Amino acid sequence: KQDLDRIVAEEVSVALINFEYHTLVGRAIHECLDAANSTAEINLCNSRPPRSFLEEARCDTTREMAELAYQAGLAGHHSGFRPARSHFELRTIVQDIGFVEQNENGDWQCPRESTLYQAVKCPDGHYKVPEDQFDQQCELQGLPCSHEKGYSCFCKPCVKAFEVDLFQIDKQKENMTDSALSDMGGCDKMSLCGVVEQAEELKFHMQDNLDRDDATVTALVHFGQETRSLTVTETPTEEHGYDFVFSQNQRGVAILEIAVNDIQVPESPWRIEVIERVCLGTQMIANENGACVCSNNARSFNGECVADGTFAGIIAGICGFFLLLALWRFLAYRREKSDEVWKVNVDELHFSHPPDVIGQGAFGVVLLAEYRGTNVAIKRVLPTVAKKGKSHSMSG
């Protein structure tokens, strides 16, 4: 019985290998016909012998057999056939993948998972799609599964991807889940993974596709001769997710390196570009440290940046105002000095005792006096005396 089983297994393997060769010839014929752009090219594809399409094709392959195998492969969704491996080679692969596990007694056994998703094991270099996408993978491949008949289907549950995915988080991505971010794909190695203005913060999210528990994630930034580490925190809402924030005052390109458990991930490093900060005030630009200052054609005035032309006008206006004020004061001073020539200060008049009378009139007398060292004549007006009749009439 064992010999019979071996013979049957060999015959089945040979038949499947031959089937694959027939299918490859049929596929090549259809590709030739699809690429044909004229009747002559179509006739050429139909007239060529089967072995001209595939050097490894079997001698007994006919066009009819190739077409039949190709249609059968499409109907059965066959991508190819590989001969059976030896028991020990297959056992090693099964152990590495995790299809069998060793229990506490040292015996190997198949794990009993409660769901189909948990039972799927992905090989190295691949990670399992999120559970919320697991049931939709077949529909995405155009292979609907009839759950009404009690079938359980899964298609491409393992995806070959980066060891980690790194994303720049902006306002549009802040509320996205890890699965949605994974669909977008992380940054490639040495690619430009983020652009930020000077002194602004740029948020990053890293997803560990290997689902390493209690992993230590470190992030280093190299900028010129400076190297510093960033604070990495675990994402509270996502398992095996990590967040950190990058900020740099100077313009240029920074290099970001990420390591997990002191081993740099294969996708690292990435580039981050720091561009000039956009200042909100008019006539303001960012200096080399990211601070907003007045431009070369502007000056600071009352906490604002004013263009040189406007600033010159303001200064000229202020200077003109003070010039007019000084001119007004000067004219007032000159007028005051002119008045001093004709205005006599009584305190500076000096009379002899008794005063010398040098003249007399009907209404006053002229006295001799000295004013600032010079003899002058001073007329003193005598008070008028009311007439008796007028006074009598007034008193009456």
C-alpha positions as CSV (number, residue, x, y, z in Angstrom):
1,K,0.0,0.0,0.0
2,Q,2.9,2.4,0.8
3,D,4.4,1.7,-2.7
4,L,1.0,2.3,-4.3
5,D,0.6,5.6,-2.4
6,R,4.1,6.7,-3.5
7,I,3.3,5.8,-7.1
8,V,0.0,7.6,-7.1
9,A,1.6,10.7,-5.5
10,E,4.3,10.8,-8.1
11,E,1.8,10.4,-11.0
12,V,-0.3,13.2,-9.5
13,S,2.7,15.5,-9.2
14,V,3.8,14.8,-12.8
15,A,0.2,15.4,-14.0
16,L,0.1,18.7,-12.2
17,I,3.5,19.8,-13.4
18,N,2.4,19.0,-17.0
19,F,-0.8,20.9,-16.4
20,E,1.2,24.0,-15.4
21,Y,3.3,23.8,-18.6
22,H,0.2,23.6,-20.7
23,T,-1.3,26.5,-18.8
24,L,1.8,28.7,-19.4
25,V,1.6,28.0,-23.1
26,G,-2.1,28.9,-23.2
27,R,-1.4,32.1,-21.3
28,A,1.4,33.1,-23.7
29,I,-0.9,32.6,-26.7
30,H,-3.5,34.8,-25.1
31,E,-0.9,37.5,-24.3
32,C,0.2,37.4,-27.9
33,L,-3.3,37.8,-29.2
34,D,-4.0,40.7,-26.7
35,A,-0.9,42.6,-27.9
36,A,-1.7,42.1,-31.6
37,N,-2.7,45.4,-33.4
38,S,-3.5,44.0,-36.8
39,T,-5.0,41.0,-38.6
40,A,-1.5,40.0,-39.7
41,E,-0.3,39.9,-36.2
42,I,-3.3,37.9,-35.1
43,N,-2.8,35.4,-37.9
44,L,0.9,35.1,-36.8
45,C,-0.1,34.3,-33.2
46,N,-2.6,31.7,-34.4
47,S,-0.1,30.0,-36.8
48,R,2.9,29.8,-34.4
49,P,3.6,26.3,-32.9
50,P,3.0,26.0,-29.1
51,R,6.7,25.4,-28.3
52,S,7.6,28.8,-29.9
53,F,5.7,30.5,-27.0
54,L,7.5,28.6,-24.2
55,E,10.9,26.9,-24.5
56,E,10.2,24.5,-21.7
57,A,6.8,23.4,-23.1
58,R,6.2,19.7,-23.5
59,C,6.5,18.2,-26.9
60,D,2.9,16.8,-26.8
61,T,1.4,20.3,-26.0
62,T,-1.2,21.3,-28.6
63,R,-3.0,24.6,-29.0
64,E,-6.3,22.9,-28.0
65,M,-4.7,21.4,-24.8
66,A,-3.0,24.7,-24.0
67,E,-6.3,26.6,-24.3
68,L,-8.1,23.9,-22.2
69,A,-5.5,24.1,-19.4
70,Y,-5.5,27.9,-19.5
71,Q,-9.3,28.1,-19.1
72,A,-9.2,25.5,-16.3
73,G,-6.5,27.5,-14.5
74,L,-8.6,30.6,-14.7
75,A,-11.7,28.8,-13.4
76,G,-9.8,27.3,-10.6
77,H,-7.7,30.4,-9.8
78,H,-4.5,28.4,-10.0
79,S,-1.3,30.4,-9.9
80,G,1.1,27.5,-10.3
81,F,2.2,24.1,-8.9
82,R,5.2,23.2,-6.8
83,P,6.2,19.6,-6.2
84,A,5.8,18.2,-2.7
85,R,8.7,18.7,-0.4
86,S,10.2,16.0,1.8
87,H,8.7,15.4,5.2
88,F,11.5,16.9,7.2
89,E,11.8,20.0,5.0
90,L,8.1,20.5,5.2
91,R,8.1,19.9,9.0
92,T,10.8,22.6,9.5
93,I,8.8,25.1,7.4
94,V,5.6,24.3,9.3
95,Q,7.4,24.9,12.6
96,D,9.0,28.1,11.5
97,I,5.7,29.5,10.3
98,G,3.9,28.5,13.5
99,F,1.5,26.0,12.2
100,V,2.7,23.6,14.9
101,E,3.8,24.6,18.4
102,Q,5.7,22.8,21.1
103,N,3.7,22.4,24.4
104,E,5.1,22.4,27.9
105,N,5.8,18.6,27.6
106,G,7.9,19.1,24.6
107,D,5.4,17.6,22.2
108,W,4.6,19.3,18.9
109,Q,0.9,20.0,18.2
110,C,-1.3,22.1,16.1
111,P,-2.5,25.2,18.0
112,R,-6.3,25.4,18.5
113,E,-7.4,28.9,17.7
114,S,-10.9,30.2,18.3
115,T,-11.1,32.1,15.0
116,L,-9.8,31.7,11.5
117,Y,-7.9,35.0,11.8
118,Q,-6.0,33.8,14.8
119,A,-5.1,30.5,13.0
120,V,-3.4,32.3,10.1
121,K,0.4,32.5,10.5
122,C,2.5,34.7,8.3
123,P,6.1,33.9,7.2
124,D,9.1,36.2,7.9
125,G,9.0,39.4,6.0
126,H,5.2,39.5,6.0
127,Y,2.6,40.7,8.4
128,K,-1.1,39.9,8.9
129,V,-3.6,42.4,7.7
130,P,-5.8,44.0,10.4
131,E,-8.7,41.9,11.5
132,D,-11.2,44.4,10.2
133,Q,-9.9,43.9,6.7
134,F,-9.4,40.2,6.9
135,D,-13.0,39.3,5.9
136,Q,-12.9,41.8,3.0
137,Q,-9.7,40.6,1.3
138,C,-11.5,38.1,-1.0
139,E,-13.9,40.7,-2.2
140,L,-11.0,43.1,-2.9
141,Q,-9.5,40.4,-5.0
142,G,-12.7,39.9,-6.9
143,L,-13.4,36.5,-5.2
144,P,-16.6,36.7,-3.3
145,C,-17.2,34.1,-0.6
146,S,-20.6,32.6,-0.1
147,H,-21.0,32.8,3.7
148,E,-24.6,31.6,3.3
149,K,-23.4,28.1,2.5
150,G,-21.2,28.0,5.6
151,Y,-17.9,28.7,3.8
152,S,-15.0,30.4,5.6
153,C,-12.8,32.2,3.1
154,F,-9.6,34.2,3.3
155,C,-7.5,35.7,0.6
156,K,-4.0,37.2,0.9
157,P,-4.1,37.4,4.7
158,C,-0.4,38.1,4.8
159,V,1.1,41.2,3.2
160,K,4.7,41.7,2.4
161,A,5.7,45.0,3.9
162,F,8.2,47.0,5.8
163,E,9.3,45.9,9.3
164,V,7.9,49.3,10.4
165,D,5.7,51.9,8.7
166,L,6.5,55.6,9.4
167,F,4.0,58.3,8.7
168,Q,3.9,62.1,8.9
169,I,0.7,62.9,10.9
170,D,-1.1,66.0,9.7
171,K,-4.6,67.2,10.5
172,Q,-6.1,64.9,7.9
173,K,-4.4,61.8,9.4
174,E,-4.8,62.6,13.1
175,N,-8.1,60.6,13.5
176,M,-7.1,57.7,11.1
177,T,-6.6,54.2,12.5
178,D,-3.4,52.2,12.0
179,S,-5.1,50.0,9.5
180,A,-6.1,53.0,7.4
181,L,-2.5,54.4,7.6
182,S,-1.1,51.0,6.6
183,D,-3.2,51.1,3.5
184,M,-1.5,54.3,2.5
185,G,2.0,52.8,3.0
186,G,4.9,54.2,5.0
187,C,7.9,56.2,3.9
188,D,10.5,54.5,1.8
189,K,14.1,54.3,2.9
190,M,16.0,57.6,2.5
191,S,12.8,59.2,1.1
192,L,11.5,62.7,2.1
193,C,9.1,61.6,4.9
194,G,8.2,65.1,6.1
195,V,8.3,68.8,5.5
196,V,8.0,71.4,8.3
197,E,8.6,75.1,8.8
198,Q,11.2,76.4,11.1
199,A,10.4,76.1,14.9
200,E,7.1,74.3,14.0
201,E,6.3,70.8,15.3
202,L,6.0,67.8,13.0
203,K,4.2,64.7,14.4
204,F,5.2,61.2,13.3
205,H,3.6,57.8,13.9
206,M,5.4,54.5,13.6
207,Q,3.7,51.2,13.4
208,D,5.6,48.0,14.3
209,N,4.4,45.4,11.7
210,L,6.2,42.6,13.6
211,D,4.0,43.2,16.7
212,R,7.0,43.1,19.1
213,D,5.8,43.3,22.7
214,D,7.6,45.5,25.2
215,A,9.8,46.9,22.4
216,T,12.2,49.7,23.1
217,V,12.0,52.3,20.2
218,T,14.6,55.0,19.9
219,A,14.6,57.9,17.4
220,L,17.7,59.9,16.5
221,V,18.0,63.1,14.5
222,H,21.1,64.1,12.7
223,F,21.3,67.8,11.6
224,G,24.6,69.1,10.5
225,Q,27.1,68.2,13.3
226,E,24.3,67.9,15.8
227,T,22.8,64.6,16.9
228,R,19.9,64.4,19.4
229,S,17.3,61.9,20.4
230,L,13.5,62.4,20.3
231,T,11.0,61.4,23.0
232,V,9.1,58.3,21.8
233,T,5.8,57.4,23.4
234,E,3.4,54.5,22.8
235,T,0.2,55.3,21.0
236,P,-2.5,54.9,23.6
237,T,-5.2,53.9,21.2
238,E,-3.2,51.6,18.9
239,E,-1.3,48.5,19.8
240,H,2.4,48.4,18.7
241,G,2.2,52.0,17.6
242,Y,4.6,54.8,18.6
243,D,4.5,58.6,18.3
244,F,7.1,61.3,18.5
245,V,7.5,65.0,17.6
246,F,10.2,66.6,15.5
247,S,11.1,70.3,15.6
248,Q,14.2,72.3,14.2
249,N,14.9,76.0,14.2
250,Q,17.4,76.1,11.4
251,R,16.6,75.5,7.7
252,G,18.0,72.4,6.0
253,V,17.6,68.6,5.8
254,A,17.6,66.4,8.9
255,I,18.3,62.6,8.9
256,L,16.0,60.5,11.1
257,E,17.1,57.1,12.3
258,I,14.8,54.6,14.2
259,A,16.0,51.5,16.1
260,V,13.9,48.8,17.8
261,N,15.6,47.1,20.7
262,D,18.9,48.9,19.8
263,I,18.8,47.5,16.2
264,Q,18.2,49.9,13.4
265,V,15.2,49.0,11.3
266,P,15.8,48.1,7.6
267,E,13.7,51.0,6.4
268,S,15.7,53.6,8.3
269,P,16.9,56.3,7.8
270,W,14.5,58.9,6.4
271,R,14.9,62.6,5.4
272,I,13.0,65.6,6.9
273,E,13.2,69.0,5.2
274,V,13.0,72.1,7.3
275,I,11.8,75.1,5.2
276,E,11.6,78.8,5.9
277,R,9.0,79.8,8.4
278,V,6.1,81.9,7.1
279,C,5.7,85.0,9.3
280,L,2.2,86.5,9.6
281,G,3.3,90.2,10.0
282,T,3.9,92.4,7.0
283,Q,7.6,93.1,6.1
284,M,8.6,90.2,8.4
285,I,10.9,87.2,7.6
286,A,12.3,84.4,9.6
287,N,16.0,84.5,10.5
288,E,18.3,81.5,10.7
289,N,16.9,80.5,14.1
290,G,13.3,80.6,13.0
291,A,12.4,83.9,14.8
292,C,10.3,86.4,12.9
293,V,12.2,89.7,12.4
294,C,12.0,92.7,10.1
295,S,13.2,92.3,6.6
296,N,16.2,94.1,5.2
297,N,14.0,96.8,3.7
298,A,12.0,97.4,6.9
299,R,12.6,98.8,10.4
300,S,10.9,98.1,13.7
301,F,8.6,100.9,14.9
302,N,6.2,100.6,17.8
303,G,6.3,96.8,17.7
304,E,5.6,96.6,14.0
305,C,7.8,96.3,10.9
306,V,7.6,99.3,8.7
307,A,9.0,99.6,5.2
308,D,12.0,102.0,4.9
309,G,10.0,104.4,2.6
310,T,7.2,104.6,5.1
311,F,9.6,104.8,8.0
312,A,11.4,107.7,6.3
313,G,8.1,109.5,5.8
314,I,7.2,109.1,9.5
315,I,10.6,110.4,10.6
316,A,10.4,113.3,8.2
317,G,6.9,114.2,9.5
318,I,8.1,114.1,13.1
319,C,11.2,116.2,12.2
320,G,9.0,118.7,10.4
321,F,6.7,119.0,13.4
322,F,9.5,119.7,15.7
323,L,11.1,122.2,13.2
324,L,7.8,124.1,13.0
325,L,7.6,124.1,16.8
326,A,11.1,125.4,17.1
327,L,10.4,128.1,14.5
328,W,7.3,129.2,16.4
329,R,9.2,129.3,19.6
330,F,12.0,131.3,17.9
331,L,9.5,133.9,16.5
332,A,7.9,134.2,19.9
333,Y,11.3,134.8,21.5
334,R,12.2,137.5,18.9
335,R,8.8,139.2,19.4
336,E,9.4,139.2,23.1
337,K,12.9,140.7,22.7
338,S,11.5,143.4,20.3
339,D,8.9,144.3,22.9
340,E,11.6,144.7,25.6
341,V,13.0,147.7,23.6
342,W,9.8,149.7,24.1
343,K,8.6,148.3,27.4
344,V,10.0,150.2,30.4
345,N,10.5,148.3,33.6
346,V,9.4,150.6,36.4
347,D,11.8,148.9,38.9
348,E,14.7,150.1,36.8
349,L,13.8,153.8,37.0
350,H,15.8,155.7,39.6
351,F,14.7,159.2,40.8
352,S,16.6,161.7,42.9
353,H,15.2,162.7,46.3
354,P,13.3,164.8,45.9
355,P,12.6,164.3,42.2
356,D,14.0,166.9,39.9
357,V,11.1,168.6,38.0
358,I,12.4,169.7,34.6
359,G,9.0,170.6,33.1
360,Q,5.3,171.1,33.9
361,G,2.1,171.1,31.9
362,A,-1.6,171.2,32.3
363,F,-1.9,167.5,32.8
364,G,1.4,166.5,34.4
365,V,5.0,167.2,35.2
366,V,8.2,166.0,33.6
367,L,10.7,164.5,36.0
368,L,14.4,163.7,35.6
369,A,15.3,160.0,36.1
370,E,18.0,157.5,35.4
371,Y,17.2,154.3,33.4
372,R,19.9,151.7,32.9
373,G,22.6,154.3,33.4
374,T,21.1,156.8,31.1
375,N,19.3,160.1,32.1
376,V,15.7,160.1,30.8
377,A,12.7,162.3,31.1
378,I,9.7,160.8,32.6
379,K,6.3,162.4,32.3
380,R,4.1,161.9,35.3
381,V,0.3,162.4,34.6
382,L,-1.4,164.4,37.4
383,P,-4.8,163.1,38.5
384,T,-7.7,165.2,37.3
385,V,-9.9,167.1,39.7
386,A,-13.7,167.1,39.2
387,K,-15.3,170.5,38.8
388,K,-17.4,171.7,41.7
389,G,-20.6,172.1,39.8
390,K,-20.3,168.8,38.2
391,S,-19.4,167.2,41.5
392,H,-22.4,168.9,43.1
393,S,-24.7,167.8,40.5
394,M,-23.3,164.2,40.8
395,S,-23.6,164.3,44.5
396,G,-27.1,165.6,44.2
